[in-house]
Amino acid sequence: MIFLSSAVKKTESFLGKAAIPVFFVLLVLSDLAFRFFYRTADSLPIVYPRALLFTLCWSLLLCGAVYCLPSRGRRAAMVIIMLFCCFAYIVHGVMYNLFGTFFSFADIAYAGDGAKFFSAAYLKVRKGMLLTCALTLIITVSCAASLPSRKWKARQLVIGLIMIAAAISGIYINHRDLMPNETDEAIAWDSAMKTSDAFCYRELKDVNRCMSLCGSYQYLYHSLAVTYGFDGSADPDKLKSELDEYYSSPERSEHPVNEMSGVFEDKNLIFIMLESVDTWMLTEEYMPNLYSLQQKSMNFVNYYSPQFITAGTFNTEFIANTGLIPPQTNISPDAYTNNAFPYSLAQLFRNEGYSARSFHSADPVIYNRGEIHLNLGFESYSYWLNMGMDNYMLDSQLTRGFSRMTEGDSFFSFIITFSGHGPYTDEMSDISAPHMDRASELTADKFPDASEKNRSEYTHAVAHAMETDDFIGDLVQKLEYSGLSENTVLVLFTDHYSKYMTDHEFTQTVKGISTSTLMSICPFMIYSEDMPPAEITKLCSSVDILPTVANLFGLDAPYRYYAGHDIFGSGEGYAVLPNGCWLSEDMFYNPANTELKDKDSVDLNIEIRSTVEMSQNAVRCDYFGIK
């Protein structure tokens, strides 16, 4: 007993004397542990020299700040700092589990609306990281508690400030070395690793890569600076000048007429974005109505629905309606409600004399759709209450607004379904309960080796899809009974893959794919009674929807301003993906690990990267409102 008491006293004495060095080591090791447990997020090594230098400097800076304080302040500061770090690691872990990307301050803009659909099922963090957080907190609290109470001396302030100054110098030098110089602009789209990493870091194009490049502390600071424009990169006048030059270039030539131009001229359009309806759900057993429609449609089998921002549904909703790509950073919170979008799909149809109305069961305050849709050119936004729905979760009740959807001589109606939304648990039993018996029967023999949780989520997801399928069947039936089917085109596309399945490896298995690149392949079809079914194999993505629809309906659209292309136009297709990635018929390009070896691929990379950046800049600076 005496021996144990002596050991405890010696430990407390050591922790008290070495509190700041121990705290420094904990800060460094916790960052390394985080990158170890999430090492699959990027290809860079865990102990990457540049990231390690950033982490050492930030750890020194934080320790210097703590050292400047009197004893009581030190204790509090050490615990608060470590609590914040552990909280950040957990948030990163949850975000990575949900979206495959780490937290960025840009996500805060959508956090309030996303929280309305949050579920405890999404709280999944690597166990090793949770254990690391627990241990570092225990040791930090022990160090803080063991700190002896000593009179504060001016010498502490001097030493602390020296530590801070040395740390800031190291951070600045490392930061400047990673940032591209003005002379780099000429090689901005070079495939060399250094240049790609520099531009990834500057613009946070790939948050996972950025985390690997600079470590968790510098990443968090840099994300804050870039998101809110502290780095001065969002000068509106400079952006406008660059956009003027870009859009007037010969490469942005207007759209040539093709054999599909105007084939749906003067027809009505019902434009449907399907919530989380993935390719694996669209079978004759699970979704017979949508499957039947697909067999009679122009079916785009290589359609990708990439997520440029974490608000997955709003991401695709905005792209499909404007032909523009939402920026991840440096965007005003009220940009979507105040910026001008004169070339949106709703506005193009209204210019032709159509009515343009939007329909979604969610309240208009969710993602501020009530205001945003009006700003995009829609005349009205109808939600569950004014469509006469009893339950906003049930897509089968959406057709209660059918008369509103088809009102007028020529109409363009945009419908967003809801029932595919997660979580795929009993929390959403309003959606799954009416279909659970049938879903359980159909999925009973599926994936027998999967975990009970994965099989349960799979069954719930099928039940959710069945509810959406009821809406499709009822809509088609009402169009036929009302005599509108002959003159009404249906365009259906999915906002994102079934990301509410919490095990992403299992989702890949269900989807029948071998790489995460293929995860964003989703359903996209265009149906018209007088158009024969066809399988369109050309690569395309959500940015191509608006120009393709504009061409089919013969709308007067300024194609040079859109990020995508008419799928029926000439040339090979490609899919624009986030983080500077893209997919062509010949290759998948990832700037982090792919080298471009021929002129054609280099030229295509220049085209895609510049198109994405310019489109995002047009939204950032309200280009169409000031031009």
VEXRO-770084 format. One record per residue (C-alpha): x, y, z. Coordinates in steps of 0.05 Angstrom, whole numbers, plus 5000, padded with zeros to 4 digits. Layout:
ATOM      u      v      w
ATOM      X      Y      Z
...
//
This chain:
ATOM      u      v      w
ATOM   5000   5000   5000
ATOM   5057   5046   5018
ATOM   5092   5028   4953
ATOM   5029   5044   4913
ATOM   5020   5110   4948
ATOM   5093   5128   4934
ATOM   5085   5110   4860
ATOM   5023   5153   4854
ATOM   5059   5212   4885
ATOM   5119   5203   4839
ATOM   5073   5199   4779
ATOM   5036   5263   4800
ATOM   5103   5297   4811
ATOM   5127   5277   4742
ATOM   5063   5298   4708
ATOM   5065   5365   4745
ATOM   5136   5380   4723
ATOM   5129   5353   4653
ATOM   5057   5375   4640
ATOM   5072   5419   4580
ATOM   5119   5369   4545
ATOM   5069   5313   4557
ATOM   5013   5357   4530
ATOM   5056   5371   4468
ATOM   5067   5296   4457
ATOM   4992   5282   4466
ATOM   4974   5334   4413
ATOM   5023   5304   4363
ATOM   5005   5232   4377
ATOM   4929   5244   4375
ATOM   4937   5275   4305
ATOM   4979   5216   4282
ATOM   4930   5167   4312
ATOM   4872   5201   4275
ATOM   4909   5196   4209
ATOM   4926   5123   4224
ATOM   4854   5102   4238
ATOM   4829   5139   4175
ATOM   4889   5122   4132
ATOM   4844   5095   4076
ATOM   4817   5165   4063
ATOM   4878   5183   4021
ATOM   4940   5151   3992
ATOM   4992   5195   4028
ATOM   5033   5161   4084
ATOM   5011   5171   4156
ATOM   5076   5204   4175
ATOM   5077   5252   4116
ATOM   5135   5302   4128
ATOM   5096   5365   4111
ATOM   5036   5344   4153
ATOM   5081   5325   4210
ATOM   5116   5393   4208
ATOM   5048   5429   4210
ATOM   5026   5385   4269
ATOM   5091   5397   4307
ATOM   5085   5472   4297
ATOM   5012   5475   4317
ATOM   5026   5433   4379
ATOM   5083   5480   4397
ATOM   5037   5540   4386
ATOM   4983   5512   4431
ATOM   5033   5493   4485
ATOM   5063   5563   4481
ATOM   4995   5594   4491
ATOM   4983   5549   4552
ATOM   5053   5565   4580
ATOM   5037   5640   4580
ATOM   4980   5630   4629
ATOM   4982   5626   4705
ATOM   4973   5557   4737
ATOM   4897   5558   4741
ATOM   4891   5583   4670
ATOM   4939   5529   4646
ATOM   4896   5474   4676
ATOM   4833   5500   4643
ATOM   4866   5514   4576
ATOM   4897   5445   4571
ATOM   4832   5409   4584
ATOM   4791   5455   4538
ATOM   4841   5448   4480
ATOM   4842   5373   4485
ATOM   4767   5369   4491
ATOM   4760   5411   4428
ATOM   4811   5367   4391
ATOM   4775   5303   4411
ATOM   4708   5333   4391
ATOM   4737   5351   4323
ATOM   4763   5280   4313
ATOM   4695   5251   4329
ATOM   4659   5300   4282
ATOM   4709   5282   4227
ATOM   4695   5209   4240
ATOM   4620   5216   4237
ATOM   4624   5258   4173
ATOM   4671   5208   4141
ATOM   4624   5151   4157
ATOM   4565   5189   4128
ATOM   4595   5223   4067
ATOM   4664   5193   4057
ATOM   4695   5262   4070
ATOM   4719   5297   4132
ATOM   4686   5358   4163
ATOM   4696   5425   4130
ATOM   4671   5492   4156
ATOM   4633   5497   4090
ATOM   4587   5442   4117
ATOM   4560   5489   4171
ATOM   4518   5525   4120
ATOM   4475   5461   4113
ATOM   4483   5433   4183
ATOM   4418   5462   4211
ATOM   4376   5430   4157
ATOM   4415   5365   4158
ATOM   4405   5360   4233
ATOM   4330   5354   4222
ATOM   4343   5286   4190
ATOM   4398   5263   4237
ATOM   4396   5195   4269
ATOM   4436   5161   4323
ATOM   4449   5107   4271
ATOM   4497   5155   4236
ATOM   4541   5163   4299
ATOM   4596   5115   4277
ATOM   4669   5129   4294
ATOM   4728   5082   4292
ATOM   4735   5048   4359
ATOM   4809   5059   4360
ATOM   4799   5133   4352
ATOM   4748   5135   4409
ATOM   4798   5098   4454
ATOM   4853   5147   4434
ATOM   4808   5206   4452
ATOM   4791   5175   4519
ATOM   4865   5162   4537
ATOM   4889   5231   4515
ATOM   4834   5264   4556
ATOM   4850   5222   4618
ATOM   4924   5239   4613
ATOM   4910   5312   4599
ATOM   4864   5318   4659
ATOM   4917   5283   4702
ATOM   4971   5331   4679
ATOM   4926   5391   4692
ATOM   4907   5366   4761
ATOM   4981   5352   4778
ATOM   5005   5422   4759
ATOM   5033   5456   4821
ATOM   5005   5524   4840
ATOM   5062   5573   4828
ATOM   5065   5648   4824
ATOM   5061   5674   4753
ATOM   5125   5705   4728
ATOM   5139   5749   4668
ATOM   5191   5699   4645
ATOM   5135   5650   4629
ATOM   5104   5701   4582
ATOM   5170   5711   4546
ATOM   5183   5637   4538
ATOM   5111   5625   4516
ATOM   5114   5681   4464
ATOM   5180   5653   4437
ATOM   5147   5585   4428
ATOM   5087   5618   4394
ATOM   5131   5659   4347
ATOM   5173   5599   4327
ATOM   5110   5558   4315
ATOM   5076   5612   4272
ATOM   5140   5620   4231
ATOM   5142   5546   4217
ATOM   5068   5545   4198
ATOM   5075   5605   4153
ATOM   5136   5578   4116
ATOM   5103   5511   4106
ATOM   5038   5544   4084
ATOM   5073   5590   4033
ATOM   5113   5532   4005
ATOM   5049   5493   3992
ATOM   5010   5552   3962
ATOM   5019   5561   3887
ATOM   5054   5624   3864
ATOM   5025   5672   3813
ATOM   5072   5643   3762
ATOM   5041   5575   3773
ATOM   4977   5599   3740
ATOM   5004   5577   3672
ATOM   5011   5506   3697
ATOM   4950   5506   3741
ATOM   4924   5442   3710
ATOM   4990   5406   3706
ATOM   4986   5334   3728
ATOM   5050   5338   3771
ATOM   5036   5317   3843
ATOM   5064   5381   3873
ATOM   5021   5427   3831
ATOM   4958   5386   3841
ATOM   4969   5385   3916
ATOM   4982   5460   3917
ATOM   4916   5475   3883
ATOM   4879   5424   3924
ATOM   4906   5458   3986
ATOM   4890   5529   3962
ATOM   4818   5515   3944
ATOM   4802   5455   3988
ATOM   4780   5417   3926
ATOM   4791   5351   3963
ATOM   4784   5355   4038
ATOM   4810   5285   4050
ATOM   4873   5300   4010
ATOM   4880   5366   4047
ATOM   4876   5331   4114
ATOM   4932   5284   4093
ATOM   4974   5341   4065
ATOM   4974   5385   4127
ATOM   4948   5346   4187
ATOM   4885   5358   4228
ATOM   4905   5424   4261
ATOM   4927   5462   4199
ATOM   4870   5431   4159
ATOM   4818   5458   4209
ATOM   4849   5528   4208
ATOM   4856   5528   4132
ATOM   4785   5504   4123
ATOM   4761   5562   4166
ATOM   4802   5612   4127
ATOM   4782   5587   4058
ATOM   4709   5577   4075
ATOM   4699   5648   4100
ATOM   4747   5682   4052
ATOM   4799   5703   4103
ATOM   4852   5685   4051
ATOM   4827   5738   4003
ATOM   4815   5688   3946
ATOM   4744   5710   3930
ATOM   4755   5780   3901
ATOM   4690   5793   3862
ATOM   4722   5840   3811
ATOM   4778   5791   3796
ATOM   4729   5733   3790
ATOM   4683   5773   3743
ATOM   4741   5792   3698
ATOM   4763   5719   3694
ATOM   4692   5696   3679
ATOM   4682   5748   3624
ATOM   4745   5722   3590
ATOM   4726   5649   3600
ATOM   4654   5653   3575
ATOM   4674   5694   3514
ATOM   4728   5644   3492
ATOM   4717   5604   3427
ATOM   4717   5539   3467
ATOM   4651   5560   3499
ATOM   4617   5562   3431
ATOM   4542   5559   3427
ATOM   4505   5492   3421
ATOM   4499   5462   3350
ATOM   4432   5432   3330
ATOM   4429   5356   3331
ATOM   4378   5302   3313
ATOM   4345   5306   3382
ATOM   4337   5382   3383
ATOM   4265   5402   3395
ATOM   4235   5332   3393
ATOM   4193   5349   3455
ATOM   4178   5421   3435
ATOM   4112   5447   3464
ATOM   4103   5386   3508
ATOM   4093   5389   3583
ATOM   4148   5367   3630
ATOM   4145   5334   3698
ATOM   4216   5337   3725
ATOM   4225   5287   3783
ATOM   4285   5282   3829
ATOM   4283   5216   3866
ATOM   4309   5216   3938
ATOM   4361   5160   3947
ATOM   4332   5113   3894
ATOM   4395   5073   3877
ATOM   4408   5028   3817
ATOM   4403   4965   3860
ATOM   4333   4984   3883
ATOM   4306   4993   3812
ATOM   4284   4921   3799
ATOM   4218   4891   3776
ATOM   4208   4861   3846
ATOM   4224   4923   3888
ATOM   4199   4980   3844
ATOM   4154   4951   3790
ATOM   4124   5018   3769
ATOM   4190   5054   3760
ATOM   4222   4992   3729
ATOM   4166   4988   3678
ATOM   4175   5062   3662
ATOM   4250   5052   3655
ATOM   4240   4996   3604
ATOM   4200   5044   3560
ATOM   4247   5104   3569
ATOM   4312   5132   3543
ATOM   4353   5101   3599
ATOM   4421   5133   3615
ATOM   4459   5074   3643
ATOM   4525   5112   3655
ATOM   4496   5171   3693
ATOM   4534   5196   3754
ATOM   4505   5239   3809
ATOM   4566   5268   3844
ATOM   4564   5306   3910
ATOM   4602   5372   3907
ATOM   4574   5394   3975
ATOM   4552   5352   4034
ATOM   4480   5373   4027
ATOM   4469   5316   3978
ATOM   4397   5329   3957
ATOM   4405   5404   3951
ATOM   4470   5393   3912
ATOM   4436   5356   3855
ATOM   4373   5398   3860
ATOM   4413   5461   3847
ATOM   4456   5431   3792
ATOM   4397   5402   3754
ATOM   4358   5467   3757
ATOM   4414   5516   3742
ATOM   4467   5478   3703
ATOM   4518   5507   3753
ATOM   4560   5473   3806
ATOM   4553   5496   3878
ATOM   4618   5519   3910
ATOM   4644   5484   3972
ATOM   4676   5548   4001
ATOM   4676   5623   3997
ATOM   4601   5630   3985
ATOM   4554   5679   4018
ATOM   4501   5645   4063
ATOM   4445   5681   4024
ATOM   4474   5668   3954
ATOM   4420   5619   3935
ATOM   4364   5666   3955
ATOM   4394   5731   3929
ATOM   4438   5714   3869
ATOM   4409   5719   3799
ATOM   4397   5654   3760
ATOM   4366   5679   3695
ATOM   4384   5617   3656
ATOM   4354   5566   3704
ATOM   4308   5512   3675
ATOM   4247   5544   3707
ATOM   4263   5611   3676
ATOM   4276   5580   3607
ATOM   4208   5547   3608
ATOM   4173   5610   3633
ATOM   4206   5649   3576
ATOM   4169   5600   3529
ATOM   4102   5613   3563
ATOM   4101   5553   3609
ATOM   4080   5555   3682
ATOM   4136   5532   3728
ATOM   4119   5504   3797
ATOM   4157   5461   3847
ATOM   4131   5407   3895
ATOM   4163   5374   3955
ATOM   4131   5348   4019
ATOM   4182   5381   4065
ATOM   4168   5448   4097
ATOM   4192   5508   4057
ATOM   4242   5526   4111
ATOM   4283   5462   4098
ATOM   4343   5486   4059
ATOM   4303   5550   4052
ATOM   4269   5520   3990
ATOM   4209   5566   3997
ATOM   4253   5625   3979
ATOM   4306   5591   3937
ATOM   4256   5559   3888
ATOM   4223   5626   3877
ATOM   4292   5656   3864
ATOM   4306   5601   3814
ATOM   4245   5623   3774
ATOM   4190   5578   3800
ATOM   4123   5612   3811
ATOM   4107   5573   3874
ATOM   4132   5520   3922
ATOM   4080   5470   3946
ATOM   4093   5426   4007
ATOM   4054   5373   4045
ATOM   4005   5420   4078
ATOM   3980   5456   4016
ATOM   3981   5392   3975
ATOM   3932   5360   4025
ATOM   3980   5307   4050
ATOM   3968   5275   4118
ATOM   4041   5254   4127
ATOM   4099   5289   4093
ATOM   4141   5225   4094
ATOM   4095   5187   4047
ATOM   4109   5197   3973
ATOM   4045   5159   3956
ATOM   4007   5221   3979
ATOM   4044   5269   3933
ATOM   3992   5259   3878
ATOM   3942   5295   3921
ATOM   3974   5356   3890
ATOM   3964   5328   3819
ATOM   3916   5383   3798
ATOM   3968   5436   3818
ATOM   4023   5398   3783
ATOM   3985   5396   3717
ATOM   3949   5463   3719
ATOM   3952   5506   3657
ATOM   3959   5496   3582
ATOM   4035   5486   3585
ATOM   4068   5466   3650
ATOM   4137   5450   3678
ATOM   4130   5417   3746
ATOM   4190   5399   3789
ATOM   4177   5345   3841
ATOM   4225   5321   3895
ATOM   4206   5256   3929
ATOM   4221   5243   4003
ATOM   4208   5171   4022
ATOM   4276   5145   4001
ATOM   4307   5186   4057
ATOM   4343   5152   4115
ATOM   4356   5128   4165
ATOM   4337   5058   4144
ATOM   4314   5039   4214
ATOM   4249   5038   4254
ATOM   4258   5113   4265
ATOM   4225   5121   4197
ATOM   4171   5069   4208
ATOM   4118   5116   4178
ATOM   4151   5101   4111
ATOM   4172   5029   4118
ATOM   4114   4999   4158
ATOM   4063   4995   4101
ATOM   4113   4956   4059
ATOM   4154   4919   4110
ATOM   4120   4851   4103
ATOM   4130   4851   4027
ATOM   4201   4878   4033
ATOM   4219   4825   4085
ATOM   4192   4770   4041
ATOM   4231   4793   3980
ATOM   4297   4805   4017
ATOM   4295   4743   4062
ATOM   4346   4705   4022
ATOM   4390   4764   4003
ATOM   4461   4770   4031
ATOM   4456   4714   4083
ATOM   4528   4727   4106
ATOM   4516   4801   4121
ATOM   4509   4827   4191
ATOM   4440   4832   4222
ATOM   4445   4908   4221
ATOM   4464   4910   4147
ATOM   4407   4863   4128
ATOM   4358   4904   4169
ATOM   4379   4969   4135
ATOM   4375   4935   4067
ATOM   4303   4913   4080
ATOM   4283   4981   4106
ATOM   4314   5014   4045
ATOM   4273   4969   3999
ATOM   4210   4987   4038
ATOM   4226   5061   4029
ATOM   4236   5050   3954
ATOM   4169   5015   3950
ATOM   4134   5077   3979
ATOM   4166   5121   3925
ATOM   4146   5070   3873
ATOM   4073   5076   3894
ATOM   4077   5150   3877
ATOM   4106   5135   3808
ATOM   4051   5086   3793
ATOM   3996   5133   3815
ATOM   4026   5192   3777
ATOM   4029   5152   3712
ATOM   3958   5127   3722
ATOM   3931   5197   3735
ATOM   3966   5224   3673
ATOM   3933   5170   3631
ATOM   3864   5180   3661
ATOM   3868   5255   3652
ATOM   3889   5249   3579
ATOM   3955   5285   3593
ATOM   4003   5227   3583
ATOM   4009   5235   3508
ATOM   4034   5306   3514
ATOM   4074   5301   3578
ATOM   4147   5281   3585
ATOM   4174   5251   3649
ATOM   4247   5263   3668
ATOM   4269   5223   3729
ATOM   4337   5224   3762
ATOM   4365   5208   3830
ATOM   4397   5259   3876
ATOM   4450   5211   3905
ATOM   4463   5138   3917
ATOM   4434   5102   3979
ATOM   4483   5136   4026
ATOM   4439   5122   4087
ATOM   4465   5051   4087
ATOM   4516   5060   4143
ATOM   4565   5006   4120
ATOM   4596   5032   4055
ATOM   4631   4967   4039
ATOM   4565   4931   4044
ATOM   4533   4984   4000
ATOM   4585   4970   3947
ATOM   4569   4896   3952
ATOM   4495   4910   3945
ATOM   4507   4956   3886
ATOM   4552   4904   3853
ATOM   4612   4950   3845
ATOM   4685   4942   3863
ATOM   4707   5014   3873
ATOM   4679   5075   3908
ATOM   4685   5113   3843
ATOM   4624   5076   3816
ATOM   4583   5091   3878
ATOM   4551   5153   3848
ATOM   4522   5116   3787
ATOM   4447   5128   3794
ATOM   4383   5122   3754
ATOM   4366   5174   3701
ATOM   4312   5165   3649
ATOM   4269   5206   3602
ATOM   4201   5179   3582
ATOM   4153   5202   3528
ATOM   4098   5160   3497
ATOM   4121   5175   3426
ATOM   4195   5162   3439
ATOM   4219   5090   3431
ATOM   4259   5060   3488
ATOM   4334   5065   3483
ATOM   4395   5051   3525
ATOM   4442   5111   3525
ATOM   4512   5089   3544
ATOM   4547   5156   3537
ATOM   4580   5178   3602
ATOM   4544   5236   3635
ATOM   4531   5268   3702
ATOM   4482   5315   3736
ATOM   4512   5377   3703
ATOM   4489   5350   3636
ATOM   4415   5346   3654
ATOM   4395   5418   3641
ATOM   4429   5427   3573
ATOM   4401   5360   3551
ATOM   4330   5378   3571
ATOM   4337   5447   3540
ATOM   4358   5415   3474
ATOM   4301   5364   3474
ATOM   4249   5418   3486
ATOM   4280   5468   3438
ATOM   4289   5521   3492
ATOM   4328   5585   3479
ATOM   4386   5569   3525
ATOM   4455   5602   3529
ATOM   4493   5536   3531
ATOM   4561   5570   3541
ATOM   4543   5586   3613
ATOM   4528   5515   3634
ATOM   4578   5468   3666
ATOM   4552   5408   3627
ATOM   4536   5388   3556
ATOM   4477   5363   3517
ATOM   4484   5288   3521
ATOM   4458   5280   3450
ATOM   4511   5328   3424
ATOM   4574   5306   3388
ATOM   4637   5282   3422
ATOM   4652   5231   3475
ATOM   4619   5237   3542
ATOM   4651   5242   3610
ATOM   4629   5247   3682
ATOM   4649   5307   3723
ATOM   4664   5285   3795
ATOM   4684   5322   3858
ATOM   4755   5337   3882
ATOM   4783   5348   3812
ATOM   4766   5277   3790
ATOM   4733   5256   3726
ATOM   4716   5194   3687
ATOM   4721   5185   3612
ATOM   4713   5124   3568
ATOM   4787   5112   3573
ATOM   4806   5129   3644
ATOM   4789   5151   3714
ATOM   4829   5212   3734
ATOM   4845   5229   3806
ATOM   4894   5287   3814
ATOM   4922   5255   3877
ATOM   4948   5192   3844
ATOM   4938   5194   3769
ATOM   4990   5218   3718
ATOM   4965   5245   3652
ATOM   5010   5217   3597
ATOM   4979   5241   3532
ATOM   4956   5307   3503
ATOM   4883   5287   3497
ATOM   4877   5270   3571
ATOM   4914   5334   3590
ATOM   4868   5375   3547
ATOM   4807   5342   3576
ATOM   4833   5354   3646
ATOM   4842   5428   3631
ATOM   4772   5432   3603
ATOM   4738   5397   3662
ATOM   4778   5431   3717
ATOM   4769   5500   3688
ATOM   4694   5488   3676
ATOM   4683   5467   3748
ATOM   4722   5525   3777
ATOM   4690   5577   3732
ATOM   4620   5550   3746
ATOM   4632   5553   3821
ATOM   4661   5623   3815
ATOM   4600   5646   3776
ATOM   4557   5627   3837
ATOM   4607   5657   3886
ATOM   4608   5726   3856
ATOM   4536   5728   3830
ATOM   4563   5734   3760
ATOM   4495   5733   3726
ATOM   4470   5787   3772
ATOM   4527   5836   3758
ATOM   4546   5821   3686
//
